[in-house]
Amino acid sequence: MMAGFPAGPGGPATSPLPPAPDLALLEANLAALAERQPGLADLLRGASATTGAAAPLLRPLRTSSGLVTATLGGLHLHSAHDPATEAARLSASVPPAVDSVVLLGFGLGYQAEALLARGRGLKVLVCVAEPALLAEALSLRDLRDLLSREELGFVVGGARGADGSDHADGADPGAVVPALDAMGSSLFSILANRAEEKFRPEWYAGVRAAAERYASKETINGNTLKRFGRLWVRNLAHNMGELGRLPGVARLEGRFAGMPALVLGAGPSLDEVLPHLQELKERCLLIAVDTSLRSILREGVEPDFLVVVDPQYWNWRHLEGLSSPSSILVSESASWPAVFRFGSRAAFLCSSLFPLGRAIEARTGAKGKLGAGGSVTTTAWDLGRLLRAAPLYMAGLDLGFPRGATHARASLFEQRAISGGRRLAPAEASHAAALFSGGPMWAPANDGEKIRTDKRMTLYAWWFESRLCHAEAPATRNLSSHGLAIPGMGLASLDEVLALPPRRAEIDAILDAAVRDAGDGGAAGSAGMAAAAEGLSALLSELAATAEKATRAAEEAAQARRDLAAGRDISARMARLDGFDRELLAGGANEVVGFLLPPLSEIMGEGAKSLDEGLRCSEALYSRVAESALFHIKKLEDSDLSKGRSAGSDA
């Protein structure tokens, strides 16, 4: 949900003596900020010293309520009468389901104070275009209590240079994305201070765009969870034996430091690379995604690593009937179970992306984390990063439809469309559905032209962009000249890669050592996995029992309105529900159970407007918690460890 808080109405200040900036107050505020964010405090201190001789940006005023406000460029930051009351009113408009608020502009801190006063773990991310502006605000009010709050974060841009660009010591607008990630935000509102937004419109527009893109990712994640969440849990429980048996990718970390690697996706431009694959394998480590394997094997080449992380049956079909005996399989414990029967040289697991897997690994040892940006190609790139291969060349990474094509010609997608085509439903109909079903748009391509893409693929591009901006990210180049342009990922020619010196003997020796040294799943083994599953089931059983009691208590408390109307005391009923809330929040399996819950906004609506509504919302929430806990218990009881099924049999 998007909202905005206005600059307050105009009007003369009632005091003839407006407040003045106070350097001692600034230093006290910066000292409080430095306890949590010393780098930001230093940035603001430097901005204050640099601009000290310049004309101030803010003009402070005293309001009729006695509180200080200010104008920026002739516009009020807050109400000229009562800034605190205005901030409280706007804070009340933020829906109760949101877990964080992005403030475009700090003003003098009234809005952040009012939001954090709401409690309930609400977090506030303040975005300010110029450090000097924030430094001036901190010289006008004592904000030490606010600045010490752990729930408060900042993204601060750089002062503008003579060319209008931000100085390098400030954050660019896209920094709002990792900041929201670090805060664990899943549902947020945006509130904008119009005076500050007008002061630097281009910077704040960039923040809005990046935050809204992040919100799109959360919406897609939520829809994906709703569709596949139970499948992930079923697969993971079924694959418990593999968690105990297989080593983790952490044992591969750094083994290919400085080695060039080629990541093979299944986009249309893969066809340009395939004829040269034998030569490329002599020069690069080959990391393939599952959707590209069929095309690669047709060239008589087997990749060094094959990455498979999608839990769906239809994804397994990309591998069905194939084998790659010299490849190392890298997968995730929630993959479709038949994946672990695939004929490969060895198999490694990355750490689970899902709470059930993470809970098991917390008891048996982590496998090693690989990133996931919605596409298996993002995980393949991150495997290259973990191996410390460099540079990474990307083939078949188009993230769009160059020349109207959707996939490499030999991919399962393309072959199914062709083989399934008929007179009244030709293959072109499948292509058209792919082109227009995902929110199509035009965007810049690597060659400077335009490429048709869609919202889903631009999110994958954003994932790469957000990773490539880190200093430790490996140099990454794309071989797809017609593919979507990704900031931070340059374009390379096929000739450049073919000119690399042969290194196959060295690559094979490292692969041999990696397989030889990997061992098994570690100390956990089947017995350790069974013990971990049993312990987790016990925690889930306790949580389910508490949730079921709470559901019954909420049903009984529905009579509270009648009791209250009759003048009877209902505090005991409410205290009992509070007790259940504390028990549930203190449970040891909360994250596991919460995984299958729909968004709180879906359960609770826009917030209860009466006692009856509040009790019914609580009853619905308790019931969903119990249902999720019981589902997880049932799947753990049905797992291959509990039933003695052979690992890798179909779900």
N, C-alpha and C positions, 0 to 999 in steps of 0.2 A: 504494500500500500504506500502510496506517495502522498505526502502532505507538505505544508510549508508554513513557517511562521512569519508574519509580516513585520516590516519595520513599523514601529509604533506611530501613532498619529502625531502630527506636529503640535506646536504650541510652545509658548515661551516658558523657560524655566522660572520657577517661583523664587529662587534664591539669587540675589545679586552677586554672590560669591561662588561661582562654579568650582568644582573640585579641580585640582591640578595634579599632573603626573607626579608620583612619589618614587624616587629611585630606591629608597630603603624598602618600600613595600614591594617593588619589583624584585629586589634581591631576596626578600623573605619568601615570596611566591616561587621564585626559581629554585631556592634551596629545597622547598617542599617537593617540587617537581623532580629535582635531581635524585631524590631518594628512589624514585621509580624509573625515571627516564633521563639519565644523566646526559646522553647525547643530545636530546631535545633541549634540555636546559642550557647546554653550551651553545647550541645554535641560536636560541633566543637571546642569550647574553651577548653573543657576537653581533646579532642584528641590531640590538639596542645601542651598542657602542658605535656601530658603523653609521647608523642613521641619527645619532644624537644631535648632530648639528643641523640636520635637515628639518624642514617644517613637519610637525606631527601630522599623522594621518587622521587621528581622532580628535574631535572637539568635545570635551566633556561638559556635561550639564547636570544640574541638580533638579530632580523631579519634585512634584508636589508631595509625593509620599516620603521625601527625604532621601530616597535612594539615588545613586548616581546612574546616569545613562550617558550616551555620546552620539554624535552624528559622524557619518563617514560620507564624504562627498556631498554633504547637504542632506543626506537621508538619515533618519533615526535608526539606530541599531535596535532599540526597544521602545516600549511605550514611554512617552514623555511625562506620564502621570504615575504609573505604578508598574515597573518592569517585572517585579516578582509575581504579581497577580496575573499579568498577561502570560508569563511563562508557565504558571501552574495551569491556566486554562488550556493552553496549547498542548501541554503534556497530557492532560486528561483526554485529549482527542486521539492519542496513540492507542490502537487496539490492544487489549490485554494479551493477545496471543503472541505478539512480537517479542523476540528475545533481545533485540538491540535496535538502536536508533543511530542513523548517520546524520550528523549535524553539518550542514554546509555553512560554515561560519560559526565562530565562538561567541561573537558579540562581547559582552562583559561577563559571560558565564551564567546568566540567569537561567537559560534554557537547560543547560547541562545539570545545574543544581536541581531544578524542578523534576527532571526526568529521573535522576538517581534517587530522589526522595520517594519515588514510587516503590522502590524496593523490588522484591521478587526476582532478584538476580539480573535485572535489566542492565544492559551494557550500552555505553554511549561512545561512539567514535566521532571525534570532532575533526573536521577537515578545514584547514585555514590556508588561504592562498599564499600569504606572505608572512614570514616570521616576525617582521617589524610590527605588523598589525597585532599579532598575538602578544608580543612584548609590551606594546602600549596598553593593551587591555589589562595586563597583569600589573601595571603601575597605577591602576585606578581603583582596584578593589582587593580586599584581603580574601584570597581564594585558596588559602593553604589547605583547608579541610577538603575542598573539592579536588584539588590537585593530588592529594594523597590517596584518592579512591582507586582501588584496583580495577573497578569497572569502567574507568575512564581511559580512553586511548586517543591518540592524535595522529593525524597525517598532515604534515606541514610542508607547503611548497617552498620554492626558493624566491628570494628577492629578484625582481626583474632587472636584467641588464639593459644596456643602452640599445641592444637590438630587439628588446621586448621578450627575450627568452628568459627562462628561469635559471638561476645559478645552480651549479651542480650539487651544492650542499643541501638542497631541498628535495622533497619527494615530488615525483611526477604524479598526475592524477590517478594513474593506474595503480599506485601504491595502496589505494583503498581496498583492492582485492585481497592481497596477502594479509592486510590488517584485519579484514572481516574473517578471513580464514583462521587467523591466530586467535580471534575472539570466539571462534566456534559458532559464528552467527548462522542461523538457518532461515529466520524470518525477520525482516527488518523494515522500518519505515525511514523515510528521508524527510527531514525538516530543514528548510532553507531560510537563512537570514537574507532578506532581499537586498539590503544595503550592501552587504559583503559580496553577494552573488553578482550584483551589478558592477561592483568595483573590479572584479576579475572574471568576467563572464566565461572566457574561454577555458580557464582552469577549472571552474566549478562545473561547466558543461562536461568536461572530461571526466570529472569525478562521478557525476550522475550517470554517464554512459557506462563507465566501468562497473559501478555498483548495480546498475540495472542488468548488465550482462551477468554479473555474479548471481543476481536474483533469478535470472533465467536458468542458470545451471541448477540452482536449488529446486526450482519447479520441475525441471527434467528429472533430477534425482528422485524427487518425491513421487513422480509418476512412474518411474522405473521401479522404485521400491514397491509401490502398490501392485504393479504387474508381476514382479518376479521375486519379491521378498521371501515368500514361502518356498519357492523353488530353491533359492540359495540355501535356506536352512535345511531342506530335505537333502540336497546334494552334499552339503558339508557333513551332516550327520552320517550319511552313507559312506563318506570317504574318510572316516575317522582313522581307519587302519593306515591309509596313506600318510596321514599326518604323523603317525608314529614311525612309519617305515622310511620315508624319503628325506634326504638332506635338504637344507635350506640354501637359498641363493646367497646368503651371507658368506658362505664358504667359497664363492666365486669372486668376491669383491676384490677389485684391483688387479686381477690376474692378466688383463690385457692392456695394461697401462701404456699409452702412447701408440697403440696399434690401430690403424684405420679400420673402421667397421662400416658395412653397408646394411642398412635396415630396409627390408623389402616389404612394402605394403601391397595392397591389391588394387590400387587406383589404376585408371586407364594408362597412365604413363609408364607403368611397369613393363608394358609390351615393348617399349623402346630399349629397355635394359636387357630383357631376356636373351636376345641373341648373343650378348657379350658376357653372359653369366659365368661361363667356364673361365674366361680370362680374369674376370673380376674376383672370382673366388681365390685365384692365385695371389691376389694383392690385398684382399680385405677379409676380415672376419664377417661371415654372413649371418645376420639375425633376421629370421623370417616370421611373419605373423601367419596364423592358421589359414586365413582367407587367401593367402598368396601361394600356399604350398603346392597346390595342384599345378599351377602355372610353372613353378620352379622345377618340379620333378619332370615335367614334360621336356625340359631342356637337358635332362640327364644329370642334374646337379642336386645335391642334398645340402641344405643349410647347416651351419654349425649349431645354431640355436633355433628352436621353434617355440614361439610364445603362444600359449592358449589360456585365456582367462575368462571366457564367456561361459556362463552356466547353462545356456539353452541347448536343447536337443538339436535344433537346427544349426547351431554352430558346430556341433560334433560332426554334422554331415560334411563339413569341409574336409575332414580327415578320414571319414569312413571309407574303407577299402584301400587306403594308402598306407605306406610305411616309409620310414626314413631312418634306416638302421645306424647311420653314422651321425645322426643329429642328437643334440641334447634337448629334451623337452623341458620347458619352464612353464609351470602352471600354478593355479591357485586352488586351494582345497575345496572351493565351492563349484569347481568345474563339473560339467556333465560326467558322471562316473566312468563311462566307457573311454574317456580320454586317457585314463591311466592304463588301458590295454594297448594303446598305440605303440607300434613297433619302433622304438627309438633306442639309442645307445645307452642313455641314462636319463633320469628325470630328477628335477629339483623343484621345490615349492617356494613360492614367495609368501610372505606373511599374509594372512587372511585380511580381506578388505571389510569383513563383516564381524559384528560383535560376538557371535557365537564362536567363530574361529579365533578371534583375539582372546576371548576368555579361556579357551583351551590352551592356546599358546602361552598365556600368562602363567599357566601351571606346568607347562612342559618345555618351554623355550621357544623364542621367536625364530622364524625362518629367515627373515630379512625382507625389509619393505621395498616394494616397487610401486611407483606412482600409477594412478589410474585416472585418465582424463575422459573416460567415456568411450574411447576407441582402443582396440588392442594395440594399435601402432604407438600410442602414447606409452604403454607399458613396455613395448619393445625398445623404444628410445631410452626409457629409464633403465632398462637392463644394460644397454650400452654405457650409460652413465655409471652404473654400479661397477661394471667391468673396467671402467676408466679408459675405455677405448676413445681414441681421438685421432683425427676428426671423425665425426659421425656423418655419413652421407645417407640421405633419405631417397629411396626410389619408390614410386607408386604412392607418394604422399601428395595427392592432388587437392583433397578437401574441397572438391567441387566437381564439375562436369565439363572438363575440357573438350571442346568440339562435340558436346552433347553425349559423350560416353560416360558410363557409370562405373564400370569395373574393367579389370584386365580381361582379355577375351577368353582365357582358359579357366577363369574363376568359376566356382559353382554357381554364383549369382547369374553370370552371363550364360553359362551352359543351360541352366534351368529355364531361363527366359526363352532361349532359342528352341530347346527341345519341347517346351510346353506350349509354344506358339501354334496357333491354328488360324483358319481363315477369318473367323469372327473375333478372335482375340490374339492378334499377332504379337511377336516379341516386342515390337515397338510400343505396344500398350504398356508393358512392364517398364520399359525405359521411361516413358512419359510419366508414369506414376512415381518413379524414383526422382525424376527431375522436379516435379511440382508438388510433392506431398509434404515437404519438410519446411515450408515457409521460404520459398525461393527468393533470391536476391542476386544482384550483381555486385562484384567486389574486385579490387585490383589483383591482377595476376603477377607472377614473377617476371614476365616479359614486358610489363607495362600496359598490357591490354586488360580487358575485363573478362572475368570468368563467372559463370553462373554457379552459385553455391546455395547453401541454406543455413538456417539458424543453428541447426545441430552441428554442422561442420565448422561454423565460425566459433563455436564453443571449444571444439577440439583445437582450433588454431590459437584461441586465447590460452589454452592450457600450455601449449608449447611456448607461446610468448612469455607467459608468466614464469616459466622455468628457465628460459634462455637468458633472462635478465639478471640471473644470479651469477656472481663472479666465478663460482666453481663449476658452472655448466660447461660441458664440452663444446668445442666449436662444432657447429652443425650446419651442413649445406644441403640444399634440396636439388635433386637432379631434374625435377619437373619444371620446365620453363613455362608451361601453361598452367601450372597449379596456383592455388591461392597464395598470395604473398603473406608471409608471416614475419612480423618484426623480429629481428635478431637472428633469423635464419636466412643466410645468403643463398645465392644461386651458384651451382657448380655445373660444369659440363661433364659429360660422360668421358670425353677425351682426358680430362684432368685426372679422373680416377684410373683410367686405363694406363696412364703414364706413371703410376706409382710403382715402386720396385716390387718384384715378387717376394712374398713372405709366407707362403703356404707351409713350408717345412717348420718354420718357427711357430705358426699358429697351431698346427697339428700337435706339436710337442707340448704346448701349453694346454691344449684340450685333453691330451692323454693324462697329463699330470692332474688336471682338475677332476677328471673322473676317478682316477686312482686314489686321490687324496680325500674325496668327498665323504666316503663312509656311508653310514645310514642316517636315520632320523635322529640319532643322538641318544641320550640317556633315557628318553621317554619310552620308546618302544611300545608294543601293544599293551603291556601291563600298565605302563605309565599313562597311556592314553585312556585306558579303561578306568583307572583310578581318577583321572581328571574329569572324565565324563560323569562318573558317579558322584563326585563332589559337587559338580555344577548342577546336576539333577537335584541334589538335596537342597541347594540354595534356591533353585527355581520352585521346588515344592513348597518351601517355607513362604516364598513370595506369593505363590498362587493361593495358599491357604489364607494369608493375610488379606489379599485382594478380595477373596470371596466373602470373608467376614465383613470387610469394609462395604462391599456391595449390599449385603443384607442390612447393615447398619444404616446405609444411606436410604434404602427403601423404607425402613422403619421411621427414619427421621423425616420422611416426607409428611408425616403427621404434624411436624413442628409448627407449621403455619396455623393449624387449628388450635394447637396448644397455646401458641403465642397470642392468638386472637382471644382465647379464653383467659388470658392473664397468667398462664402457667409458665414456670421457668424452663427454658430449653437449653440452658448452658451445659448441662451434663451430656446431652445428645451431641452438641457441637464439640465438646471436649473429647468425646470418644472418637469422633471422626478426625479431629486433629491428631489424636494418638495414632490412628491408623496411617495417616499421612506421614508422620515421622517414621513409623516402622517401614513403610514402603520406600521412603527416600533413603533409609539407612541400609536397605537390602544389598546383598553382594552380587546380584545379577541384574541390576537395573538396566544397564546398557543393553544386555542381551534381550530383555523383555521389550524395552523401548523400541528396538529395531523394527518390530512389526506393527507398532502403533501408528495410526494415521496422524497427520499434523494435529497439534492441540487445537488449532482453530477449527478443524473439522469436527472434533468431538465437542468442544465447548461453545462453538458458534462465536458470536461477537461479544460474549460476556453476559453473565446472568444479570437480569434486571429485577429479580425478586428472589426471595429465599427459596421458593419452590423450584425455580429454574436452576439456581445454584446447586441444590441437592440432586436434581435430575442429571445435571452435568457431571457431578461427582460420581453418581451411580454409574453413568456411562463409562467414565474413565476407569473406575475400579474394575468394571466388567471386562473392558478391553485388556487391562493388565493381566487379569486372571486367565483370559483366553489365550493371550500370547505365551504366558508361562507354561500353560498346559500343552500347547502345541509343541514348544521346544522340548518339553519332557518326553512327549510321545515320540518325537523324531530321534531323540537320543536313545530311547529304549529300543527303537527299531534299527539302530545303527548296526553296521557290520560287526563291530566289536561285541555288541550285546547278543546278536543273533548268530554269530559265528559264520557269517557269510564270507565268501572269498572276496578279497579286495578287488575293486574294479568291475564288479558285476553291474549290470544296468540298474538304474533306479526304477 
